[in-house]
Amino acid sequence: MAGVRRRAGPAAALATSLVASTLALLGAARPTIAHRVAPRLFAPSGACVACHSNLRAADGEDVSIGYAWRSTMMANASRDPYWQASLRREVLERPGLQREIEDECATCHMPMAARQARADGRHVDAIARLPLVRASAEEDVGDADDALAADGVSCSVCHQVAADRLGDPSTFNGRFAIDTVTRYGRRRVFGPHDVDAGRTRIMHTSSEFVPTRGDHIRASELCATCHTLHTEARDAAGRIVGRLPEQVPYQEWRHSGYAGADGKSCQACHMPAVADSTAISGVWGQPRPGLARHEFLGGNFLVLGMLDRYRTELGVRALPEELAQRARRTMAHLGADAARVSVDGLHVDGTRLAADVVVRNLGGHKLPTAYPSRRAWLHVVVRDADGRVVFESGRMNGTGAIVGDDNDADAATFEPHYREITRADQVQIYEPILGDATGHVTTVLLSAVGYLKDNRLLPEGFDKRTAGDDIAVHGDALDDPDFAAGGDRVRYVVDVSHGRGPFRMDATLRYQPIGFRWAKNLGPLAGHGAPEIDRFGAYYDAMASGSSAVLAAGSATAR
């Protein structure tokens, strides 16, 4: 039985010696965070990284779980400078709700500190812990909450999530179930494999957790607990005036063709498996099939770049080469797996050039999805035989703004959804636009009650007519017959009277994880006791010219 002391036999003694040597070599220490009022629930990642690193696939690829994880947005969820600025912004907008806002936002960005504080009957004090530089150098710092907060979404969070109620709305908004009764030293962590007694002893010796098989660790419903988020809009007096489905990629996936028996789970795309059987531990590791790469492929290459460039200010632990590799992998994933673009039927009729630009969404949820600062758009350029630009729609300038976008030019307006584009100041932007209780455009989550526009590209199998309120299409795209499951078709009809053929049309689908308006709406609050906003504004301005990525491109020529 776990926790019972027995005389160690030769094999157990060797195992214990191996673990101790490995921990010493890698500079990891057993966690020493003091017990609180409630049972201690979590351990920093150092308790796991030591043994679950130095792993190689059959082809030599480094698939170390710990090293891959620490350069991800999951590991850096609490260091994310945009999240920190947004948290401060929401508090400045509703200062009387600071405790509620911090508790809600820390639930998924500082989950260990937040859940431990909740179990103890305490408040997490998220903003007071920023920046997290104090906890960046070592994991065994004096303040337990600092260490847990700095570790973001760590190993002992996801792997302690129980199967209870997964997929039920009661687990959303980070309300996953974990055991809060069993004392530390006997707590279970779940993985996809059975673990024999010897390896169980090794893991318990090094981490004080008991490995237990739990097939739910590979289910999309586990991811849905934090990646389904509803926020409550409040008026000036703090009264609830509405509810916003802020992030619902799981529900989008459930309504798509990807959720069937032969479909793909979240983990299948975002944690792609190693092809061959691979040891999952550097100490007495047993080759296992389907090792999931803990790289959590997503779309936020911009913040990954900020974490690398401003690593000292943000207290980042991952090495520069690890973050650089993570950014490259993210960009490669976006470029290969997100979308396809083609130019169909390009022809010239007198002085008019016409063509359809067809965009296909290759993912299992809307594109883009999750946090509503994200947007994708079509950048379409027509050149004549001399290479001169005779038409252009959707160019991004050096500030990160899209030329011609009404919302970038004026925060009170937004660009409509188009079926046909005939002018350079018309841009097809796939985005969510939030509205407040009075129908005005907003980027304040505590003011948003719904969507004025949501024409994000739909996945295959998604029926927009039967979609529930949380995942509905909003605005003109709802009645556009060419905006349907799997993508969109946009007609371009442009004047080419000032050029000479042949003409070439290049269509590019570009993407920003943080759109210009979402970044710039923080600006009016800069300097108002908001260091996080000041810092992020400087970061964004410095990196704005590289704030977008190409998801897909297509071209055609007409004589």
C-alpha positions as CSV (number, residue, x, y, z in Angstrom):
1,M,0.0,0.0,0.0
2,A,1.3,3.4,-0.9
3,G,2.8,5.3,2.1
4,V,3.5,2.2,4.2
5,R,7.2,1.8,5.0
6,R,8.8,-1.5,4.2
7,R,12.3,-2.8,4.1
8,A,13.6,-2.2,0.6
9,G,14.9,-5.2,-1.4
10,P,17.8,-5.0,-3.8
11,A,15.7,-3.9,-6.8
12,A,13.9,-1.3,-4.8
13,A,17.2,-0.1,-3.3
14,L,18.7,0.2,-6.8
15,A,15.6,2.1,-8.0
16,T,15.8,4.5,-5.1
17,S,19.5,5.0,-5.8
18,L,18.9,5.7,-9.5
19,V,16.2,8.2,-8.8
20,A,18.3,10.0,-6.2
21,S,21.3,10.2,-8.6
22,T,19.1,11.4,-11.5
23,L,17.5,14.1,-9.3
24,A,20.9,15.3,-8.1
25,L,22.4,15.4,-11.6
26,L,19.4,17.4,-13.0
27,G,19.4,19.8,-10.1
28,A,15.8,18.9,-9.1
29,A,14.8,18.7,-5.5
30,R,11.8,17.0,-3.8
31,P,9.2,19.6,-3.2
32,T,9.3,21.1,0.3
33,I,6.3,23.4,0.2
34,A,4.8,23.5,3.7
35,H,1.4,22.0,4.5
36,R,-1.5,24.4,4.6
37,V,-4.9,24.3,6.3
38,A,-6.2,21.9,3.6
39,P,-4.2,18.8,2.4
40,R,-1.4,19.9,0.1
41,L,-2.7,19.3,-3.5
42,F,0.1,20.0,-5.9
43,A,3.9,19.8,-6.5
44,P,5.9,22.1,-8.8
45,S,7.0,20.6,-12.1
46,G,10.5,19.9,-10.8
47,A,9.1,16.8,-9.1
48,C,8.3,15.4,-12.5
49,V,10.7,16.9,-15.0
50,A,13.8,15.2,-13.7
51,C,12.6,11.7,-14.6
52,H,10.4,12.5,-17.6
53,S,13.2,14.2,-19.7
54,N,16.2,13.0,-21.7
55,L,13.8,10.9,-23.8
56,R,14.6,9.9,-27.4
57,A,12.4,8.5,-30.1
58,A,13.7,5.7,-32.3
59,D,14.8,8.2,-34.9
60,G,16.7,10.2,-32.4
61,E,14.2,13.0,-31.9
62,D,14.2,14.5,-28.4
63,V,10.7,13.9,-27.1
64,S,11.4,14.8,-23.5
65,I,8.1,15.6,-21.7
66,G,9.5,18.1,-19.3
67,Y,11.7,20.0,-21.7
68,A,8.9,20.2,-24.3
69,W,6.3,21.3,-21.7
70,R,8.3,24.2,-20.1
71,S,8.5,26.1,-23.4
72,T,4.7,26.0,-24.0
73,M,1.9,28.5,-23.4
74,M,0.6,26.0,-20.8
75,A,3.8,26.2,-18.7
76,N,3.9,30.0,-19.1
77,A,0.2,30.6,-18.6
78,S,0.8,32.9,-15.6
79,R,3.8,34.6,-17.3
80,D,1.8,35.5,-20.4
81,P,2.2,39.3,-20.6
82,Y,-1.1,39.7,-22.5
83,W,-3.0,37.8,-19.9
84,Q,-1.4,39.8,-17.2
85,A,-2.3,43.1,-19.0
86,S,-5.9,41.9,-19.6
87,L,-6.3,40.8,-16.0
88,R,-5.2,44.3,-14.8
89,R,-7.5,45.9,-17.4
90,E,-10.6,44.0,-16.2
91,V,-9.8,45.0,-12.6
92,L,-9.4,48.6,-13.6
93,E,-12.7,48.5,-15.3
94,R,-14.5,46.9,-12.3
95,P,-12.3,47.6,-9.2
96,G,-15.0,46.5,-6.9
97,L,-14.9,43.0,-8.3
98,Q,-11.1,42.5,-8.1
99,R,-11.3,39.4,-5.9
100,E,-13.9,37.8,-8.1
101,I,-11.9,38.6,-11.3
102,E,-8.7,37.3,-9.8
103,D,-10.2,34.1,-8.6
104,E,-11.9,33.5,-12.0
105,C,-8.8,34.3,-14.1
106,A,-6.3,32.5,-11.9
107,T,-8.4,29.3,-12.1
108,C,-6.9,28.4,-15.4
109,H,-3.8,30.6,-15.6
110,M,-2.6,29.9,-12.0
111,P,-4.5,26.7,-11.4
112,M,-2.4,25.2,-8.7
113,A,-2.2,28.4,-6.6
114,A,-5.9,29.1,-7.2
115,R,-7.1,25.6,-6.3
116,Q,-4.9,25.4,-3.2
117,A,-6.1,28.8,-2.0
118,R,-9.7,27.7,-2.6
119,A,-9.2,24.5,-0.6
120,D,-7.7,26.6,2.2
121,G,-10.6,29.1,2.1
122,R,-8.2,31.8,1.0
123,H,-8.0,34.4,-1.9
124,V,-5.3,33.8,-4.5
125,D,-4.1,37.4,-4.8
126,A,-3.1,36.9,-8.5
127,I,-2.0,40.5,-9.3
128,A,0.0,40.9,-6.1
129,R,2.2,38.0,-7.3
130,L,3.1,39.7,-10.6
131,P,5.7,39.7,-12.1
132,L,6.7,36.2,-11.3
133,V,10.4,36.8,-11.3
134,R,10.8,35.9,-7.7
135,A,9.7,32.3,-8.4
136,S,11.6,32.0,-11.7
137,A,15.1,31.0,-10.5
138,E,14.1,28.2,-8.2
139,E,11.0,26.1,-7.6
140,D,11.7,25.7,-3.8
141,V,11.0,29.4,-2.9
142,G,9.8,30.5,0.5
143,D,6.2,31.4,-0.6
144,A,4.4,28.3,-1.7
145,D,1.8,30.2,-3.7
146,D,4.5,32.0,-5.7
147,A,6.0,28.7,-6.7
148,L,2.7,27.2,-7.7
149,A,1.6,30.3,-9.5
150,A,4.8,30.5,-11.5
151,D,4.4,27.0,-12.7
152,G,1.3,27.8,-14.8
153,V,-0.6,24.7,-16.0
154,S,1.7,22.1,-14.6
155,C,2.1,18.3,-14.5
156,S,0.3,17.8,-11.3
157,V,-2.7,19.8,-12.5
158,C,-3.7,17.9,-15.6
159,H,-2.6,14.5,-14.4
160,Q,-4.7,14.8,-11.2
161,V,-7.9,15.6,-13.0
162,A,-10.4,12.9,-12.2
163,A,-12.8,11.3,-14.6
164,D,-15.7,12.5,-12.5
165,R,-18.3,14.5,-14.5
166,L,-15.9,15.1,-17.5
167,G,-17.9,16.7,-20.3
168,D,-20.5,18.0,-18.0
169,P,-21.0,21.8,-17.9
170,S,-20.3,21.7,-14.1
171,T,-16.6,21.0,-14.9
172,F,-16.2,24.0,-17.3
173,N,-14.5,27.2,-16.3
174,G,-11.7,25.2,-14.7
175,R,-14.1,23.4,-12.3
176,F,-12.5,20.0,-12.9
177,A,-12.7,17.4,-10.2
178,I,-9.6,16.5,-8.2
179,D,-9.2,14.6,-4.9
180,T,-9.0,17.2,-2.1
181,V,-9.1,14.7,0.8
182,T,-6.2,12.3,0.3
183,R,-3.0,13.6,2.0
184,Y,0.1,14.3,0.0
185,G,2.2,11.2,-0.4
186,R,-0.8,9.1,-1.2
187,R,-2.3,11.2,-4.0
188,R,-2.9,9.6,-7.4
189,V,-1.9,10.9,-10.8
190,F,-3.4,9.5,-13.9
191,G,-1.8,8.4,-17.1
192,P,-2.8,6.2,-20.1
193,H,-0.8,3.0,-19.0
194,D,-0.8,0.5,-16.2
195,V,2.4,0.8,-14.1
196,D,4.0,-2.1,-12.4
197,A,4.9,-2.2,-8.7
198,G,8.6,-1.4,-9.2
199,R,8.1,1.6,-11.4
200,T,5.3,2.8,-9.1
201,R,7.8,2.7,-6.2
202,I,10.3,4.7,-8.3
203,M,7.8,7.4,-9.2
204,H,6.5,7.6,-5.6
205,T,10.0,7.9,-4.3
206,S,10.8,10.8,-6.6
207,S,7.5,12.7,-6.7
208,E,5.4,11.3,-3.8
209,F,2.6,10.7,-6.3
210,V,1.1,7.2,-7.1
211,P,0.8,6.6,-10.8
212,T,-2.6,5.2,-11.8
213,R,-4.1,4.2,-15.1
214,G,-6.8,6.6,-16.3
215,D,-7.9,6.4,-19.9
216,H,-9.7,9.8,-19.5
217,I,-6.4,11.5,-19.7
218,R,-6.6,11.1,-23.5
219,A,-10.2,12.4,-23.8
220,S,-11.2,15.8,-25.2
221,E,-13.4,16.3,-22.2
222,L,-10.4,16.7,-20.0
223,C,-9.2,19.6,-22.1
224,A,-12.7,21.1,-22.2
225,T,-12.6,21.8,-18.4
226,C,-10.3,24.9,-18.9
227,H,-10.9,25.5,-22.6
228,T,-14.6,26.1,-22.1
229,L,-15.0,29.4,-20.5
230,H,-18.2,31.5,-20.0
231,T,-17.8,35.0,-18.5
232,E,-20.5,37.0,-16.8
233,A,-21.0,40.6,-17.9
234,R,-21.5,43.2,-15.1
235,D,-22.9,46.7,-15.1
236,A,-21.3,49.6,-13.3
237,A,-22.9,48.5,-10.0
238,G,-21.5,45.0,-10.4
239,R,-24.9,43.4,-11.3
240,I,-24.9,40.5,-13.8
241,V,-26.4,41.6,-17.1
242,G,-25.4,38.8,-19.4
243,R,-23.3,35.7,-20.1
244,L,-20.7,35.4,-22.8
245,P,-19.4,32.1,-24.3
246,E,-15.9,33.5,-24.4
247,Q,-14.1,30.3,-25.4
248,V,-15.9,27.1,-26.6
249,P,-13.6,25.1,-28.9
250,Y,-14.8,21.9,-27.3
251,Q,-18.4,22.6,-28.2
252,E,-17.4,23.6,-31.7
253,W,-15.6,20.3,-32.0
254,R,-18.6,18.4,-30.7
255,H,-20.8,19.9,-33.4
256,S,-18.2,19.1,-36.2
257,G,-17.4,16.0,-38.1
258,Y,-14.4,15.4,-36.0
259,A,-16.2,14.2,-32.9
260,G,-17.5,10.9,-34.2
261,A,-16.1,7.5,-33.5
262,D,-13.4,7.9,-36.2
263,G,-12.7,11.5,-35.4
264,K,-9.8,13.2,-33.7
265,S,-9.5,14.2,-30.1
266,C,-8.0,17.5,-28.9
267,Q,-4.9,15.6,-27.9
268,A,-4.5,13.9,-31.3
269,C,-3.8,17.3,-33.0
270,H,-2.3,19.3,-30.2
271,M,-0.2,16.6,-28.6
272,P,0.7,14.4,-31.6
273,A,1.9,11.0,-30.8
274,V,5.4,9.6,-31.4
275,A,5.2,6.9,-34.1
276,D,7.2,4.2,-32.4
277,S,7.2,2.9,-28.8
278,T,9.2,5.2,-26.6
279,A,10.3,5.2,-23.0
280,I,8.3,7.7,-21.1
281,S,10.8,8.0,-18.2
282,G,14.6,8.5,-18.2
283,V,14.8,6.2,-15.2
284,W,14.0,2.5,-15.9
285,G,11.7,3.8,-18.6
286,Q,9.5,1.2,-20.3
287,P,8.9,1.7,-24.1
288,R,5.2,2.6,-24.5
289,P,3.2,3.1,-27.7
290,G,1.7,6.5,-28.5
291,L,3.7,8.8,-26.4
292,A,2.0,12.1,-26.6
293,R,4.4,15.0,-27.3
294,H,3.8,17.5,-24.5
295,E,4.2,20.5,-26.9
296,F,0.6,21.6,-26.9
297,L,0.6,23.0,-30.4
298,G,-1.6,26.1,-30.6
299,G,-1.6,29.4,-32.3
300,N,0.1,31.9,-30.0
301,F,3.4,32.3,-31.7
302,L,3.4,36.0,-30.8
303,V,3.4,35.6,-27.0
304,L,6.0,32.8,-27.4
305,G,8.2,35.3,-29.1
306,M,7.6,37.8,-26.2
307,L,8.4,35.2,-23.6
308,D,11.8,34.6,-25.4
309,R,12.7,38.2,-26.1
310,Y,11.7,39.5,-22.6
311,R,12.5,36.4,-20.7
312,T,14.3,38.2,-17.8
313,E,11.4,40.6,-17.1
314,L,8.9,37.8,-17.3
315,G,10.9,35.3,-15.3
316,V,10.9,32.6,-18.0
317,R,12.6,29.3,-17.1
318,A,12.6,27.7,-20.6
319,L,15.9,28.0,-22.5
320,P,16.0,30.4,-25.5
321,E,16.6,27.5,-27.9
322,E,13.5,25.7,-26.4
323,L,11.3,28.7,-27.0
324,A,12.7,29.2,-30.4
325,Q,12.0,25.6,-31.3
326,R,8.4,25.9,-29.9
327,A,7.8,29.0,-32.0
328,R,9.1,27.2,-35.1
329,R,6.9,24.2,-34.4
330,T,3.9,26.4,-33.8
331,M,4.4,28.2,-37.1
332,A,4.9,24.9,-39.0
333,H,1.7,23.5,-37.4
334,L,-0.2,26.6,-38.5
335,G,1.2,26.5,-42.0
336,A,0.5,22.8,-42.5
337,D,-2.6,21.9,-40.5
338,A,-4.8,25.0,-40.3
339,A,-6.2,25.9,-43.7
340,R,-6.0,25.7,-47.5
341,V,-6.6,28.5,-50.0
342,S,-7.2,28.4,-53.7
343,V,-8.1,30.9,-56.4
344,D,-10.9,29.5,-58.7
345,G,-12.2,30.7,-62.0
346,L,-9.9,33.7,-62.5
347,H,-10.8,35.4,-65.7
348,V,-10.8,38.9,-67.3
349,D,-13.8,40.4,-69.0
350,G,-12.8,43.7,-70.6
351,T,-11.6,45.9,-67.7
352,R,-12.9,43.6,-65.0
353,L,-11.1,40.7,-63.4
354,A,-13.1,38.2,-61.4
355,A,-12.3,35.1,-59.3
356,D,-13.5,33.2,-56.3
357,V,-11.1,32.8,-53.3
358,V,-11.9,29.5,-51.5
359,V,-10.8,29.0,-48.0
360,R,-10.9,25.6,-46.3
361,N,-10.7,25.1,-42.5
362,L,-8.7,21.9,-41.8
363,G,-9.2,21.9,-38.0
364,G,-11.9,20.4,-35.8
365,H,-13.1,23.7,-34.5
366,K,-13.7,27.3,-35.7
367,L,-10.7,29.1,-37.3
368,P,-9.5,30.9,-35.3
369,T,-11.0,29.7,-32.1
370,A,-10.8,30.3,-28.3
371,Y,-9.8,33.7,-26.9
372,P,-11.6,36.4,-29.0
373,S,-8.6,38.5,-29.7
374,R,-7.7,36.2,-32.6
375,R,-8.5,36.8,-36.2
376,A,-7.7,35.6,-39.7
377,W,-8.2,37.5,-42.9
378,L,-7.7,37.4,-46.7
379,H,-4.9,39.4,-48.2
380,V,-5.5,39.5,-51.9
381,V,-3.2,41.2,-54.4
382,V,-3.6,41.5,-58.2
383,R,-0.6,42.3,-60.3
384,D,-0.3,43.0,-64.0
385,A,2.3,41.8,-66.5
386,D,4.8,44.4,-65.3
387,G,4.4,43.3,-61.7
388,R,2.6,46.5,-60.7
389,V,-0.1,46.1,-58.0
390,V,-3.5,47.0,-59.6
391,F,-5.6,45.9,-56.6
392,E,-4.9,45.0,-53.0
393,S,-7.2,44.2,-50.1
394,G,-6.1,43.2,-46.6
395,R,-2.5,44.5,-46.3
396,M,-1.2,44.7,-42.8
397,N,0.9,47.7,-41.9
398,G,3.8,47.9,-39.5
399,T,1.6,48.7,-36.5
400,G,-0.3,45.4,-36.8
401,A,-3.4,47.1,-38.2
402,I,-5.2,45.9,-41.3
403,V,-5.5,48.6,-43.9
404,G,-9.2,49.1,-44.7
405,D,-10.5,47.4,-41.5
406,D,-13.1,49.6,-40.0
407,N,-12.5,48.2,-36.4
408,D,-8.8,48.9,-36.6
409,A,-9.5,52.5,-37.7
410,D,-12.4,53.1,-35.2
411,A,-13.0,51.0,-32.1
412,A,-16.7,51.7,-32.3
413,T,-17.3,50.0,-35.7
414,F,-16.3,46.8,-37.3
415,E,-15.8,45.3,-40.8
416,P,-18.8,43.4,-42.1
417,H,-18.8,39.9,-43.6
418,Y,-18.5,40.0,-47.4
419,R,-19.9,37.7,-50.2
420,E,-18.3,39.9,-52.9
421,I,-15.4,42.3,-52.7
422,T,-15.0,45.1,-55.3
423,R,-13.0,47.8,-53.5
424,A,-9.6,47.9,-51.7
425,D,-11.1,49.1,-48.5
426,Q,-13.2,46.0,-48.2
427,V,-11.5,43.1,-46.3
428,Q,-12.8,39.6,-45.5
429,I,-11.9,39.2,-41.8
430,Y,-12.8,36.0,-40.0
431,E,-13.3,37.2,-36.4
432,P,-15.5,37.5,-33.4
433,I,-16.7,41.0,-32.5
434,L,-18.1,41.4,-29.0
435,G,-21.1,43.6,-28.0
436,D,-22.1,45.0,-24.7
437,A,-25.6,45.3,-23.2
438,T,-26.2,48.4,-25.2
439,G,-25.1,46.9,-28.5
440,H,-21.8,48.7,-28.6
441,V,-18.5,47.1,-29.7
442,T,-16.3,46.1,-26.8
443,T,-13.2,44.2,-25.9
444,V,-13.9,44.2,-22.2
445,L,-14.9,40.7,-21.2
446,L,-16.9,41.9,-18.2
447,S,-18.9,44.1,-20.5
448,A,-19.6,41.6,-23.3
449,V,-22.9,39.9,-23.4
450,G,-22.7,38.4,-26.9
451,Y,-21.4,38.6,-30.5
452,L,-22.2,41.3,-33.0
453,K,-20.2,39.3,-35.6
454,D,-18.8,35.8,-35.6
455,N,-17.8,34.5,-39.1
456,R,-14.9,32.4,-38.0
457,L,-14.4,29.6,-40.4
458,L,-16.4,26.5,-39.6
459,P,-15.0,23.0,-39.5
460,E,-16.2,20.1,-41.7
461,G,-19.5,18.7,-40.6
462,F,-20.6,21.9,-38.8
463,D,-24.3,22.8,-39.4
464,K,-24.7,26.5,-38.8
465,R,-28.5,26.2,-38.8
466,T,-28.6,23.8,-35.9
467,A,-25.7,25.2,-33.9
468,G,-26.5,26.1,-30.3
469,D,-26.3,29.7,-29.0
470,D,-22.8,29.2,-27.6
471,I,-21.3,28.3,-31.0
472,A,-23.7,30.1,-33.4
473,V,-22.7,32.1,-36.5
474,H,-23.5,35.8,-36.0
475,G,-24.0,38.5,-38.6
476,D,-24.2,38.4,-42.4
477,A,-22.3,35.1,-42.6
478,L,-25.4,33.3,-41.2
479,D,-27.3,33.9,-44.5
480,D,-24.3,33.5,-46.8
481,P,-24.8,30.2,-48.7
482,D,-21.0,30.1,-49.5
483,F,-20.1,30.3,-45.9
484,A,-20.7,26.8,-44.7
485,A,-19.2,23.7,-43.1
486,G,-15.5,23.5,-44.0
487,G,-14.9,27.0,-45.1
488,D,-15.9,30.0,-47.3
489,R,-16.0,31.2,-50.9
490,V,-15.6,34.9,-51.6
491,R,-16.1,36.6,-55.0
492,Y,-13.6,39.3,-56.0
493,V,-14.5,41.6,-58.9
494,V,-11.9,44.3,-59.5
495,D,-11.1,47.0,-62.0
496,V,-7.9,46.3,-64.0
497,S,-8.3,49.0,-66.5
498,H,-5.0,50.6,-65.4
499,G,-2.9,47.5,-66.0
500,R,-2.1,45.1,-68.8
501,G,-2.4,41.4,-68.9
502,P,-1.7,38.7,-68.1
503,F,-2.9,39.3,-64.5
504,R,-1.9,37.3,-61.4
505,M,-4.0,37.0,-58.3
506,D,-2.3,36.0,-55.0
507,A,-4.6,35.2,-52.1
508,T,-3.1,34.7,-48.6
509,L,-4.9,33.8,-45.4
510,R,-3.2,35.6,-42.6
511,Y,-3.7,35.2,-38.8
512,Q,-3.0,37.2,-35.7
513,P,-3.3,35.7,-32.2
514,I,-3.7,39.3,-30.8
515,G,-5.5,41.6,-33.2
516,F,-4.6,45.3,-33.4
517,R,-7.8,46.6,-31.7
518,W,-7.5,44.1,-28.8
519,A,-3.9,45.3,-28.1
520,K,-4.6,49.0,-28.6
521,N,-7.8,49.1,-26.5
522,L,-5.5,48.6,-23.5
523,G,-3.7,51.8,-24.3
524,P,-6.1,54.3,-22.7
525,L,-5.4,52.6,-19.3
526,A,-1.6,52.8,-19.6
527,G,0.0,54.6,-16.8
528,H,-3.0,54.3,-14.4
529,G,-1.2,52.1,-12.0
530,A,-1.1,49.4,-14.6
531,P,2.5,48.2,-15.1
532,E,1.3,45.1,-16.8
533,I,-0.5,47.2,-19.4
534,D,2.5,49.5,-19.9
535,R,4.8,46.5,-20.4
536,F,2.6,44.7,-22.8
537,G,2.0,47.8,-24.9
538,A,5.8,48.2,-25.3
539,Y,6.2,44.6,-26.2
540,Y,3.4,44.7,-28.8
541,D,4.7,47.9,-30.5
542,A,8.2,46.4,-30.7
543,M,6.9,43.1,-32.3
544,A,3.8,44.4,-34.2
545,S,5.3,44.0,-37.7
546,G,5.7,40.3,-37.0
547,S,2.4,39.8,-35.3
548,S,0.8,37.9,-38.1
549,A,1.5,34.5,-39.8
550,V,0.5,33.0,-43.1
551,L,-1.8,30.0,-42.7
552,A,-2.3,29.3,-46.4
553,A,-1.9,30.8,-49.9
554,G,-3.1,30.2,-53.4
555,S,-2.7,32.0,-56.8
556,A,-3.8,31.9,-60.4
557,T,-3.1,33.8,-63.6
558,A,-5.5,35.0,-66.3
559,R,-4.6,36.3,-69.7
